């Protein structure tokens, strides 16, 4: 069995786009072995400076994959493309 794919969601409290991104990741990644980690950018001044108002930001592994919006289908497609790479 392959190791779970690390997915990091940079978010902040009260962000409706962040909530939608979380849902899209969970729906799109269902059955594909992802490990979702959520990080509140406001918990670290460096992250707050790095991402500012550009949340949500989604990384798959070490690569920035999405900013602001994504759909379950787009997330699933990106995961599948990474498997082929």
N, C-alpha and C positions, 0 to 999 in steps of 0.2 A: 504494500500500500504506500502510495506517495505521501510525502510530508504535506501538511496543509499549506496553502498559499497565503502568505501574510498580506493582509490588507489593512491599511491605516487610514482612518477617517479623521482629518483635522476639522474640528467643529468648535462651536461655542454655545453657551447656554442661550436659549430663547431663539435660536436660528431655525426658522421653518424650512429653509432649503437643506439644512443639515439633517433634519428629521426625515425629509423626503429622500435624501441621499442614503441614509442608513437603511431605510425600507427597500430602496432599489438594490442596494448591495446584498441585503439578506435574501430578497426574492430572486435576484439574478444569480447569486452564488449558491443557491440551494442545491445540495447534492454534488457540488464541485469541490468540496474540501477546502473551504477558505477559513482563515482565522482572523476575525475582525478585531481590531484594536482601535478604540476611540480616544482621541487626545483633545482636550479643551485647550485651544491656543491661548486663552487668557490665563492659564495656570502657569505660564512661563513667559517672561518678558521677551525673550529671544524669539519664541514662536509667535507671539503677538506682533512683533515687528516684522518677522518674515512673511506672515500671511495676512496681516492687517485685516481688511474687510473681505479678503478673497476666500472666504469659507462658504461652503465646504470644499475641501481639497482632499482628493483620494489618491493614495499611493498604492500600487500593487507591487509588492517587493520594495525595491529601492526607486522605482520609476513613478513619476507623477503621471497619473492616468486620466484624471478628471478634475475640473474646477467648476464650481457652482451647481451644475445640473448633470444628471445622468439618468438613464432608464435602466430597468432590469435587463433588457435586451442588449443594450450597449455594453453594460458591465459584463454580461455573459460572453458576448463576442470578444471583448478585450481579453478575458481570461483564456478563451479558446485559442486566440492568436498567440498568446504567450506560451501555451503548451506546444505549439508548432514551431516556435522559434528555437 
